[in-house]
C-alpha cells in the first residue's frame, strides 16, 4: 500500500496502484523491483563482466535524455521513452556496423515519480533489447529535479570492419536505408502542430517512427551478406541520421573531406506526408527533422546498386569538392549548398 | 567576447573571462573546446572503437552525479567534481581487479553554466585518467535544470580473475586497504560541521580524500604480485567501500552468504580524527561515512598476512553464520550485529 503523499502527484491515474511513488517504495525496494529487468548473473558486483568475442573490437556509445528536452509526458509515454532511448544507442552501434552486447542505465528520478512510470520505462528498454539484442548489465539510480535517462551501449564489431565517417572518397554512391521525416511528422501529430487523423495508417506509422524507432541492424546484415566475401574489402563510410539527414550528409562530407551531389527528388519521403503538410515542409522535415535513425552510407556504385535492390535508395554521389550540394533533379543545373540547421541545446 | 547575459550568473568570479557561459559559446563551439580533452582518433564517429586484449574480459560500470545531491559549489569545485566522478568509476574497475580502458561522459548543463566550470570539470576528469589510466572516448551533451555528470567506465580484466562479491567462504581474512572516515571528515570540514584548521596537515588530507580520492589500483597490483604464480588460484572476494565500510561488509556477507566477525579496534581510522571529533563519531564515519573508495577484500589468511605487510589491515574473519558482527576487541565476548545505515536517495 502507498504511504501518505508528501509531494504533488504526477503521471497516469489509471491501472494498478497508480499512486505508488518511488519515495513510497524507497531505494532498496526500487532496486529489487528493477533487478528482474537486468541480466541475471551480470548485475550485483561493482561493475559488469562481459565477453568481447575473439577477433572483435569493442564499440561504446552514450546518450543522455532529459525530461522536457528530449521527451515529455505529452508526446512520449514512459514505455516509448525507454524504447527510444535504447533504440537511439543501438542505432549508433548499427551505424558502426556493430552488434549489441549490453547497456548500462543511469537514472535520475524525482521522489514523486510514479513507480508505474519507472516500470514502463524499463519495459520499453527491455522490449527494444529483446528485439535487437543486448541486455541491461548495470546502472545507477539517484534523485534529480528532472527525469534523466543516461544510457551507454557497448557492442562488438569484427576487427577492421567498423563503418567510420572519415573513410569516404569521391565517386561513391550515397545511400539512405529508408525515408526521412516520419519521426518529425509523428512529433507534429502528437503536439497538435498539424491537423490529421492520428488513426490513419500513415499517421500511426509516423507516431510509431517517433516513439519506437528501428535501429537498422537489418540493413547492416544485408550489407554484410553482400560484402563478406569481397576482396579487397570495399571502401565505404557511414553514420546514422539521428540528428537529421542534412546533418549526416554534412558530417560525412566534413569528416571524409569529400563533397556530395545529392538529388533532391531521389530522397525518399514517408508516403502521404507531402499530401498532409505540403511538399516544402515534408522535404524540410526529411532534411532537418531528425531522429529517423536510418543509416546514411557511402558505398561503391556497384555495391550500392545491389544494396538498394532490397531496401533504401541511392540519393547522390560523393565528389571531389568540399560542399554538399542539392540538385532539384538529376538534369538540373541549379544547385543549393546544404547548410546546418539542426537542433541546438544551447 | 561574451554576449549579453540572459540568465542569472553562477560560478567563479575570477580568472580569465569568468563571465563566458556555454549559452554564449553555443553548442558547436562548446564541442570544439571539449575535443582536446578526448582521445585523438577515437571520438568523431557514432560510437568509439576500443580493443579488449586477447584473454581479457570487458568490465563496465556507470555512475550519475547530480548537482545538489552528489556535489555542490560549496564543497566541490568543478575540478574536484570531475576528478571524483572519474575516480568513483575507476574505483569500481579496481574493485573488480580490472584496469581502465576509457570512459564516456554524458553531461547535462544549464545554459548559464560558466565555460570555466565545464573546463575545470574536464581538467579534473583528465587529471584523474592521466594518473590511473584510460581516456575519454565519447560523450553526449544536453541542456538540463541541474548540472548532471553521467560517466560510464570500461576496463578489462584477465579472464577468470575478476574479483566478485559472491565468492567468499568462511575462514577468510577480511582486509581493508586503508583507513575509513577521511572523506566524511573532509566533507564535514567543508560544510563547517566541525571546527578545525583546514590548513592543518590532517585536515588537508581529509579534504583531499573527499575531493580527489584514490582508486586503489596500487593495491590490486600488490595483490597480483602475490598471487600471479599461485596454484590453485586463491579463493577470494571483494568490492570497494564507496557506499561506506559497513555497506561493503554487509554486501559481501549477503552476496557470499557468509558471516563476519569484525574487530572494531582493528579498523584503521584516519590519524588524528578521533582527537578532533571524538572516538564515537570517528568510528561512525568510518563505518557509514562513505566515499573512501578503499577496497574491502576477503583473502586466505596467509595471503592476507603477506598483503598487509605493505598496506592495509586485517579487520576480521569470515564465518559460517549469516550476520556481520562487531567485536569491540579480539578478546571481547560482546558482539553487535552490524546494520545498514547508508545514504538513501529516496
Interface residues (C-beta under 8 A of the other chain):
Chain A: X22 X23 X25 X26 X27 X28 X30 X44 X45 X46 X47 X48 X49 X50 X51 X52 X54 X57 X58 X59 X60 X61 X62 X63 X64 X65 X66 X68 X69 X70 X91 X92 X93 X95 X96 X98 X101 X102 X104 X105 X106 X107 X108 X109 X111 X137 X138 X139 X140 X141 X142 X143 X144 X145 X146 X148 X150 X152 X153 X154 X155 X157 X159 X162 X164 X165 X166 X239 X240 X255 X344 X345 X346
Chain B: X22 X23 X25 X26 X27 X30 X44 X45 X46 X47 X48 X49 X50 X51 X52 X54 X57 X58 X59 X60 X61 X62 X63 X64 X65 X66 X68 X69 X70 X91 X92 X93 X95 X96 X98 X101 X102 X104 X105 X106 X107 X108 X109 X111 X137 X138 X139 X140 X141 X142 X143 X144 X145 X146 X148 X150 X152 X153 X154 X155 X157 X159 X162 X164 X165 X166 X239 X240 X255 X344 X345 X346
